[in-house]
């Protein structure tokens, strides 16, 4: 690649390759290619001038230059922009538009003759006057009417500079509002992203695990219980209950059988499906729906909805006050000063900006929040309920012990367990599969279709015999597998605080696996910090044994816990807490947590949670660190404090302007200037990070 260096600083390099060196998508491709090198920290491309801004590790300048020289035309492949690229592009477009508005207004004011300025003002005013008239004809008395009347009154008084200034400030407010809406869309798009790397491709001989990127239209893929469907397609085999909340908003799963069309982003709650692929990646319906996210009302915070209603309800009082001022003083200037003061504009704009800013700040802390209303609920919550395994305990539990029974060998137990568990995205399942891989055990599929029984275990057939793996409750109580006193003694002798997973084959216990799942190192301090932040009740729920539950709760300082809890019982417990008047946060990671997650006031899924848990949850911790719960609590409380302070400031400042205008101390132009500048100032202040 040919280039010239435009800036050469410590750890920072700006090069230019020429105006037509690459197009926009090729620029993203070059940036992605360069960032694969561990010494290159960041790359920003600009296709307009063929520029690259490269941030690199100290002392690696020559490596960067050599890597640039090595890039050929064949390397410059078009790549779709990442979320970070889209956000950066949105910011750049906003900056350009803002600069353009300011420069045009300044040029018009200082360099154009008065008649031309007047003509431009009249042309611009037509848009505002038209909007006001149309709203009046629909019997709406809102902000558009107020703006139209204020501008119209200024024109009638031949105060063209006043009208121009008002429209200039309104255009900046409109630009700012459009910018925040675009940023909302960018932020929420990530929460609907289909983060699946591999899928099971159906072949005649056997199913094989392949990268999703290799799947093409016409392929058949198999999706099982608890997993997200990553493509649009038609079911050609199987039957499943599918949660389509991401598509329809309906929380209840619907039955889909052979011939039914299914969509990417939906989740199989029960059953399995072989899907003939009809659309992948950007062609899927969910990616088309993402384009309409910014029109969604459902994700707005309740306080945001109240702000919008309050804003519109204030408008009639502004008109009444202006009319009253004119009737009392017979002074149109004083009446116009009242119209120039608009409480609703600042209220309507600052609240969503505060919410979106907080959502962006959360994403910077690796916390994905699906909507503003969940931040509000998180701030108001007084109770938090945790799942144990994979949530309060390490995300990577390990196999501590494997014991064979009734003639089954240790290696045989582990091999069969891994063969069954590899189909399900749970931390314990991953631990078993990982241990089998570490021991070099080949666990080719010898079983028939596997069935996941939520919160209990897995059932299948191996060589004509029924195979079961799961909890004590599932194996011995539900499935009635014999459990002798000798077997109980062996389990207790080898438990040592581990969680026990049982394997039964052919109606008898084949063995058990001890899973050591230590509490997360940050857990104890996190619990203490949540209490300091006003969370009054901290509860741990687990389907695990009493011994394992007691050990974890003691190490974390949790005084209230319940063991051997079934998923439907978890949901019932959440419902009971809500009936008592508590605002409940539920934190979980597994398929078995999804019923409880769906009924909580606000739900949180861990980074490595199952697809259905992430789908149901309102918040996802992308870092997997529980400390982010404390960060989110502080952030959400500071957000609500900011919104409350904004209301008080807007009320006080605008009332002061109104009184100054009524007494004639300030002119309508000054009133409009101060009002609009205060609106922009409080909007800008609302963009600042809440957390210091």
Long-range contacts (C-beta under 8 A, 24 or more apart in sequence): 1-68, 1-69, 1-70, 1-71, 1-72, 3-52, 3-68, 6-51, 8-61, 10-58, 11-41, 11-55, 11-56, 11-57, 11-58, 12-53, 12-54, 12-55, 12-56, 13-53, 13-54, 13-56, 13-61, 13-64, 13-65, 14-51, 14-52, 14-53, 14-54, 15-51, 15-52, 15-54, 15-68, 16-49, 16-50, 16-51, 16-52, 17-50, 17-51, 17-52, 18-49, 18-50, 19-48, 19-49, 19-50, 20-50, 21-50, 22-47, 22-50, 22-76, 23-47, 23-78, 25-78, 25-79, 25-80, 25-81, 26-76, 26-77, 26-78, 26-79, 27-52, 28-78, 28-79, 28-80, 28-81, 28-82, 28-85, 29-75, 29-76, 29-77, 29-78, 29-79, 30-71, 30-75, 30-76, 31-85, 32-79, 32-82, 33-71, 33-75, 34-67, 34-68, 37-63, 37-67, 39-63, 39-64, 40-64, 40-67, 44-88, 80-282, 83-186, 83-189, 83-190, 83-193, 86-186, 86-189, 87-183, 87-186, 90-179, 90-182, 90-183, 90-186, 94-175, 94-179, 97-175, 98-172, 98-175, 101-168, 101-171, 101-172, 101-175, 105-164, 105-168, 108-164, 109-161, 109-164, 117-160, 117-164, 118-160, 120-164, 121-155, 121-160, 121-163, 121-164, 121-167, 122-155, 124-164, 124-167, 125-151, 125-152, 125-155, 125-163, 125-167, 128-167, 128-170, 141-315, 141-316, 141-319, 142-312, 142-315, 142-344, 143-311, 143-312, 143-315, 143-342, 143-344, 143-345, 143-348, 145-315, 146-315, 146-318, 146-319, 146-339, 146-342, 146-344, 147-342, 149-319, 149-339, 150-336, 150-339, 150-340, 150-342, 150-672, 153-332, 153-335, 153-336, 153-339, 154-336, 154-668, 157-332, 157-333, 157-336, 159-668, 159-669, 161-669, 162-667, 162-668, 162-669, 162-672, 165-669, 165-672, 165-673, 165-676, 166-340, 166-672, 166-676, 169-672, 169-673, 169-676, 169-677, 169-679, 169-680, 170-676, 172-676, 172-680, 173-345, 173-349, 173-676, 173-679, 173-680, 173-683, 176-349, 176-353, 176-680, 176-683, 177-349, 177-352, 180-352, 180-353, 180-356, 181-294, 182-294, 183-356, 183-360, 184-293, 184-294, 184-352, 184-356, 184-359, 185-290, 185-291, 185-293, 185-294, 187-356, 187-359, 187-360, 187-363, 188-293, 188-299, 188-370, 188-371, 189-290, 189-293, 190-363, 190-368, 191-368, 191-369, 191-370, 191-620, 192-246, 192-265, 192-286, 192-289, 192-290, 192-293, 194-228, 194-230, 194-264, 194-265, 194-284, 194-286, 196-228, 196-230, 196-611, 199-223, 199-230, 200-224, 200-423, 202-274, 206-444, 206-445, 207-445, 212-280, 215-277, 215-280, 216-277, 216-280, 217-277, 217-278, 217-279, 217-280, 218-276, 218-277, 219-276, 219-277, 220-274, 220-275, 220-276, 220-277, 221-274, 221-275, 221-277, 222-272, 222-273, 222-274, 222-275, 223-268, 223-272, 223-273, 223-275, 224-268, 224-272, 224-423, 224-424, 224-450, 224-452, 225-268, 225-269, 225-270, 225-271, 225-272, 225-424, 225-451, 225-452, 225-454, 225-591, 226-267, 226-268, 226-269, 226-424, 226-425, 226-426, 226-452, 226-591, 226-610, 226-611, 226-612, 227-267, 227-268, 227-425, 227-610, 227-611, 227-612, 228-265, 228-266, 228-267, 228-611, 228-612, 228-614, 228-615, 229-262, 229-263, 229-264, 229-265, 229-266, 229-267, 229-268, 229-273, 229-275, 230-264, 230-280, 231-264, 231-275, 231-277, 231-278, 231-279, 231-280, 231-284, 232-261, 232-262, 232-263, 232-264, 232-277, 232-278, 232-279, 232-280, 232-283, 232-284, 232-285, 233-261, 233-262, 233-275, 233-276, 233-277, 233-278, 233-279, 234-259, 234-260, 234-261, 234-262, 234-275, 234-276, 234-278, 235-259, 235-260, 235-261, 235-262, 235-273, 235-274, 235-275, 235-276, 236-274, 236-275, 236-276, 237-273, 237-274, 238-271, 238-272, 238-273, 238-274, 239-271, 239-272, 239-273, 240-268, 240-269, 240-270, 240-271, 240-272, 240-273, 241-268, 241-269, 241-270, 241-271, 242-266, 242-267, 242-268, 242-269, 242-273, 243-267, 243-268, 243-269, 243-612, 243-615, 243-616, 245-615, 245-616, 246-286, 246-615, 247-285, 247-286, 247-289, 249-298, 251-598, 265-615, 266-615, 267-611, 267-612, 267-615, 268-612, 269-591, 269-594, 269-612, 270-452, 270-454, 272-449, 298-371, 299-370, 299-371, 299-372, 299-373, 300-352, 300-355, 300-371, 300-372, 300-373, 301-355, 301-371, 301-372, 301-373, 301-375, 301-376, 302-373, 302-376, 303-351, 303-355, 303-376, 303-640, 303-643, 304-351, 304-352, 304-355, 304-372, 304-373, 307-347, 307-348, 307-351, 307-352, 307-643, 308-348, 308-351, 310-344, 310-347, 311-343, 311-344, 311-345, 311-347, 311-348, 312-344, 312-348, 314-343, 314-344, 314-347, 315-342, 315-344, 318-342, 318-343, 318-344, 321-658, 325-662, 329-662, 331-664, 333-664, 333-667, 333-668, 334-661, 334-662, 334-664, 336-668, 337-657, 337-658, 337-660, 337-661, 337-662, 337-666, 337-667, 337-668, 337-671, 338-658, 338-661, 338-662, 339-668, 340-657, 340-661, 340-668, 340-671, 340-672, 340-675, 341-654, 341-657, 341-658, 341-661, 341-671, 341-675, 342-654, 342-675, 343-650, 343-651, 343-654, 345-675, 345-676, 345-679, 346-646, 346-650, 346-654, 346-678, 346-679, 346-682, 346-683, 347-646, 347-647, 347-650, 349-679, 349-683, 350-643, 350-646, 350-650, 350-679, 350-682, 350-683, 350-686, 351-643, 351-646, 353-683, 353-686, 353-687, 354-639, 354-642, 354-643, 354-646, 354-686, 355-639, 355-643, 357-686, 357-687, 357-688, 357-689, 357-690, 358-635, 358-636, 358-638, 358-639, 358-690, 361-635, 361-689, 361-690, 361-691, 362-631, 362-632, 362-635, 365-623, 365-628, 365-631, 365-632, 365-635, 366-621, 366-622, 366-623, 366-625, 366-628, 367-619, 367-620, 367-621, 367-622, 367-623, 367-628, 367-631, 367-632, 368-619, 368-620, 368-622, 369-618, 369-619, 369-632, 370-618, 370-619, 371-618, 374-602, 374-618, 374-619, 375-632, 375-635, 375-636, 375-639, 376-636, 376-639, 376-640, 377-583, 377-585, 377-601, 377-602, 377-618, 378-585, 378-602, 378-619, 378-632, 378-633, 378-636, 379-633, 379-636, 379-637, 379-639, 379-640, 380-583, 380-601, 380-640, 381-535, 381-583, 381-584, 381-585, 381-601, 381-602, 382-534, 382-535, 382-536, 382-537, 382-582, 382-583, 383-535, 383-536, 383-537, 383-538, 383-539, 383-577, 383-582, 383-583, 383-584, 383-585, 384-530, 384-535, 384-537, 384-538, 384-539, 384-584, 384-585, 384-586, 384-587, 384-629, 385-539, 385-540, 385-541, 385-570, 385-573, 385-574, 385-577, 385-584, 385-585, 385-586, 385-587, 385-596, 385-600, 386-538, 386-539, 386-540, 386-541, 386-558, 386-587, 386-588, 387-540, 387-541, 387-542, 387-570, 387-587, 387-588, 387-589, 387-590, 387-592, 387-593, 387-596, 388-517, 388-540, 388-541, 388-542, 388-544, 388-548, 388-549, 388-552, 389-427, 389-428, 389-499, 389-517, 389-542, 389-544, 389-589, 389-590, 390-426, 390-427, 390-428, 390-517, 390-589, 390-590, 390-606, 390-608, 390-609, 391-587, 391-588, 391-589, 391-593, 391-606, 391-626, 392-519, 392-520, 392-523, 392-540, 392-552, 392-556, 392-558, 392-626, 393-517, 393-518, 393-519, 393-520, 393-552, 394-427, 394-517, 394-518, 394-519, 394-520, 395-427, 395-520, 395-589, 395-606, 395-607, 395-608, 395-624, 396-427, 396-430, 396-431, 397-427, 397-428, 397-431, 397-499, 397-515, 397-516, 397-517, 397-518, 398-431, 398-434, 398-435, 398-515, 398-516, 399-431, 399-432, 399-434, 399-435, 399-513, 399-514, 399-515, 399-516, 400-496, 400-498, 400-514, 400-515, 400-516, 401-494, 401-496, 401-498, 401-513, 401-514, 402-435, 402-511, 402-512, 402-513, 402-514, 403-490, 403-491, 403-494, 403-511, 403-512, 403-513, 403-514, 404-510, 404-511, 405-487, 405-490, 405-508, 405-509, 405-510, 405-511, 405-512, 406-508, 406-509, 406-510, 408-503, 408-505, 408-510, 408-511, 410-511, 411-439, 411-441, 412-510, 412-511, 413-503, 413-510, 413-511, 413-512, 413-513, 414-439, 414-441, 414-513, 415-441, 415-442, 415-443, 416-443, 416-462, 416-467, 416-469, 416-503, 416-505, 416-510, 417-469, 417-501, 417-503, 417-513, 418-443, 419-443, 419-444, 419-445, 419-446, 419-447, 420-447, 420-450, 420-458, 420-460, 420-467, 420-469, 421-458, 421-469, 423-450, 423-452, 423-458, 424-452, 424-458, 424-591, 424-610, 425-591, 425-608, 425-610, 425-611, 426-589, 426-590, 426-591, 426-610, 427-517, 427-589, 427-590, 427-608, 428-499, 428-501, 428-515, 428-517, 431-515, 432-501, 432-513, 432-515, 452-591, 453-478, 454-567, 454-591, 454-592, 455-543, 455-566, 455-567, 455-591, 455-592, 457-501, 462-505, 465-505, 465-506, 465-507, 466-504, 466-505, 466-506, 466-507, 467-503, 467-504, 467-505, 468-502, 468-503, 468-504, 468-505, 469-501, 469-502, 469-503, 469-504, 470-501, 470-502, 471-501, 471-502, 471-543, 472-500, 472-502, 472-545, 473-543, 473-564, 473-566, 474-502, 475-502, 475-504, 475-509, 476-502, 479-504, 481-507, 481-508, 481-509, 482-507, 482-508, 482-509, 483-509, 495-545, 495-547, 497-547, 497-548, 497-551, 498-548, 499-544, 499-545, 499-548, 500-545, 517-548, 517-552, 519-552, 519-555, 519-556, 520-626, 522-625, 522-626, 522-627, 523-555, 523-556, 523-626, 524-555, 524-556, 524-557, 525-627, 526-626, 526-627, 526-629, 526-630, 527-556, 527-557, 527-558, 528-557, 529-627, 529-630, 530-629, 530-630, 530-633, 533-630, 533-633, 533-634, 533-637, 534-633, 534-637, 535-585, 535-633, 537-577, 537-582, 539-573, 541-565, 541-570, 541-573, 541-596, 543-567, 543-592, 567-592, 567-593, 567-594, 567-595, 567-596, 568-595, 570-595, 570-596, 571-595, 571-596, 571-598, 571-599, 574-599, 574-600, 575-599, 587-629, 588-613, 588-617, 589-613, 604-629, 631-691, 634-690, 634-691, 635-690, 635-691, 638-690, 638-691, 639-690, 642-686, 642-690, 646-682, 646-686, 649-682, 650-678, 650-682, 653-678, 654-678
